[in-house]
């Protein structure tokens, strides 16, 4: 299994937006994203997301690391 790339919270949100996710609210440094037909996710607005945190987000969204890398670029 490939290691997830190092991305910021903003980059992660931008990549998930390509899947149809929209930010519905933000409390402090955490943004909540929702998408019709998919599970909602919370993304920390950090300069660099921990790889374990990103892997958890990807698992909730239902995409692989490789698919996410394609969305980031």
Backbone as CSV, one residue per row, in Angstrom:
resi,resn,N_x,N_y,N_z,CA_x,CA_y,CA_z,C_x,C_y,C_z
1,UNK,0.841,-1.172,0.000,0.000,0.000,0.000,0.888,1.238,0.000
2,UNK,0.617,2.149,-0.894,1.422,3.367,-1.026,1.122,4.335,0.108
3,UNK,2.143,5.098,0.475,1.962,6.113,1.517,1.239,7.311,0.921
4,UNK,0.283,7.876,1.656,-0.413,9.054,1.144,0.547,10.231,1.009
5,UNK,0.279,11.136,0.078,1.150,12.296,-0.091,0.966,13.281,1.056
6,UNK,1.966,14.121,1.276,1.841,15.169,2.279,1.115,16.352,1.647
7,UNK,-0.072,16.658,2.160,-0.873,17.755,1.636,-1.408,18.580,2.801
8,UNK,-1.795,19.812,2.494,-2.412,20.659,3.516,-3.910,20.371,3.552
9,UNK,-4.573,20.914,4.564,-6.019,20.766,4.654,-6.720,21.389,3.461
10,UNK,-6.239,22.551,3.011,-6.839,23.222,1.856,-6.686,22.386,0.586
11,UNK,-5.517,21.779,0.401,-5.288,20.933,-0.776,-6.199,19.701,-0.743
12,UNK,-6.385,19.147,0.450,-7.256,17.983,0.597,-8.696,18.357,0.257
13,UNK,-9.155,19.498,0.745,-10.514,19.946,0.463,-10.700,20.200,-1.024
14,UNK,-9.700,20.802,-1.667,-9.776,21.062,-3.109,-9.871,19.746,-3.890
15,UNK,-9.120,18.737,-3.472,-9.160,17.437,-4.151,-10.521,16.770,-3.950
16,UNK,-11.053,16.848,-2.729,-12.349,16.234,-2.461,-13.473,16.984,-3.173
17,UNK,-13.283,18.268,-3.424,-14.280,19.051,-4.167,-14.423,18.509,-5.589
18,UNK,-13.356,17.951,-6.135,-13.419,17.367,-7.474,-14.306,16.120,-7.503
19,UNK,-14.540,15.531,-6.322,-15.445,14.385,-6.216,-16.880,14.830,-5.952
20,UNK,-17.076,16.120,-5.699,-18.414,16.630,-5.428,-18.646,17.065,-3.993
21,UNK,-17.629,16.974,-3.155,-17.763,17.406,-1.764,-17.817,18.926,-1.688
22,UNK,-18.639,19.436,-0.772,-18.719,20.868,-0.505,-18.585,21.090,0.995
23,UNK,-17.946,22.188,1.345,-17.779,22.522,2.748,-19.087,23.112,3.259
24,UNK,-19.643,22.501,4.308,-20.921,22.963,4.835,-20.758,23.790,6.103
25,UNK,-19.671,23.577,6.811,-19.418,24.384,8.007,-17.971,24.222,8.448
26,UNK,-17.564,25.128,9.325,-16.228,25.062,9.902,-16.304,25.542,11.340
27,UNK,-15.690,24.784,12.223,-15.627,25.163,13.630,-14.171,25.100,14.046
28,UNK,-13.609,26.247,14.318,-12.192,26.297,14.661,-11.354,25.910,13.467
29,UNK,-10.504,24.920,13.650,-9.602,24.527,12.570,-10.059,23.251,11.862
30,UNK,-11.350,22.927,11.949,-11.857,21.721,11.301,-13.030,22.058,10.391
31,UNK,-12.945,21.612,9.146,-13.999,21.853,8.163,-14.784,20.570,7.941
32,UNK,-16.084,20.695,7.832,-16.961,19.548,7.578,-17.385,19.585,6.117
33,UNK,-17.198,18.453,5.424,-17.536,18.348,4.010,-18.624,17.298,3.833
34,UNK,-19.553,17.575,2.912,-20.610,16.618,2.612,-20.740,16.457,1.106
35,UNK,-21.220,15.276,0.714,-21.432,14.964,-0.695,-22.607,13.992,-0.770
36,UNK,-23.499,14.241,-1.705,-24.649,13.365,-1.883,-24.177,11.966,-2.262
37,UNK,-24.656,10.977,-1.523,-24.320,9.592,-1.822,-23.020,9.105,-1.211
38,UNK,-22.330,9.959,-0.465,-21.073,9.569,0.182,-21.117,9.988,1.648
39,UNK,-20.239,9.403,2.437,-20.164,9.748,3.856,-19.578,11.141,4.047
40,UNK,-20.097,11.901,5.018,-19.489,13.204,5.319,-18.130,12.996,5.993
41,UNK,-17.222,13.952,5.823,-15.895,13.860,6.429,-15.520,15.199,7.055
42,UNK,-14.653,15.134,8.042,-14.097,16.318,8.680,-12.628,16.394,8.331
43,UNK,-12.192,17.566,7.857,-10.798,17.753,7.452,-10.187,18.845,8.324
44,UNK,-9.086,18.538,9.038,-8.401,19.580,9.799,-7.731,20.572,8.850
45,UNK,-7.804,21.841,9.164,-7.231,22.887,8.317,-5.771,23.143,8.724
46,UNK,-4.967,22.100,8.709,-3.568,22.198,9.102,-2.698,22.453,7.871
47,UNK,-1.489,22.974,8.111,-0.551,23.202,7.013,-0.110,21.896,6.373
48,UNK,-0.052,20.836,7.167,0.331,19.515,6.665,-0.461,18.471,7.438
49,UNK,-1.256,17.682,6.723,-2.039,16.635,7.368,-1.156,15.437,7.683
50,UNK,-1.367,14.860,8.838,-0.675,13.633,9.205,-1.117,12.535,8.245
51,UNK,-0.214,11.673,7.869,-0.543,10.624,6.895,-1.644,9.701,7.402
52,UNK,-1.644,9.419,8.695,-2.701,8.575,9.268,-4.059,9.257,9.204
53,UNK,-4.081,10.560,9.428,-5.327,11.323,9.339,-5.844,11.315,7.908
54,UNK,-4.954,11.544,6.957,-5.353,11.542,5.546,-5.848,10.160,5.131
55,UNK,-5.182,9.122,5.575,-5.605,7.755,5.245,-7.018,7.497,5.790
56,UNK,-7.313,8.002,6.992,-8.637,7.854,7.585,-9.699,8.601,6.770
57,UNK,-9.354,9.793,6.292,-10.271,10.577,5.453,-10.561,9.811,4.163
58,UNK,-9.518,9.277,3.542,-9.685,8.543,2.288,-10.529,7.290,2.486
59,UNK,-10.355,6.629,3.614,-11.145,5.437,3.915,-12.622,5.806,4.057
60,UNK,-12.901,6.923,4.735,-14.290,7.369,4.908,-14.919,7.757,3.576
61,UNK,-14.127,8.362,2.697,-14.619,8.785,1.387,-14.786,7.583,0.454
62,UNK,-13.955,6.571,0.646,-14.053,5.364,-0.176,-13.201,5.411,-1.421
63,UNK,-12.049,6.088,-1.342,-11.127,6.120,-2.484,-9.752,5.645,-2.030
64,UNK,-8.941,5.243,-2.996,-7.594,4.772,-2.691,-6.614,5.947,-2.702
65,UNK,-5.417,5.681,-2.214,-4.358,6.690,-2.212,-4.038,7.105,-3.649
66,UNK,-3.999,6.139,-4.552,-3.693,6.427,-5.946,-4.760,7.329,-6.580
67,UNK,-6.035,7.052,-6.270,-7.115,7.888,-6.788,-7.000,9.311,-6.244
68,UNK,-6.660,9.418,-4.964,-6.504,10.737,-4.354,-5.346,11.508,-4.993
69,UNK,-4.241,10.818,-5.239,-3.093,11.479,-5.886,-3.486,12.038,-7.240
70,UNK,-4.349,11.340,-7.965,-4.836,11.835,-9.245,-5.698,13.085,-9.099
71,UNK,-6.401,13.196,-7.984,-7.242,14.363,-7.725,-6.433,15.574,-7.288
72,UNK,-5.306,15.317,-6.621,-4.462,16.419,-6.119,-3.769,17.113,-7.278
73,UNK,-3.340,16.358,-8.264,-2.573,16.940,-9.372,-3.437,17.456,-10.473
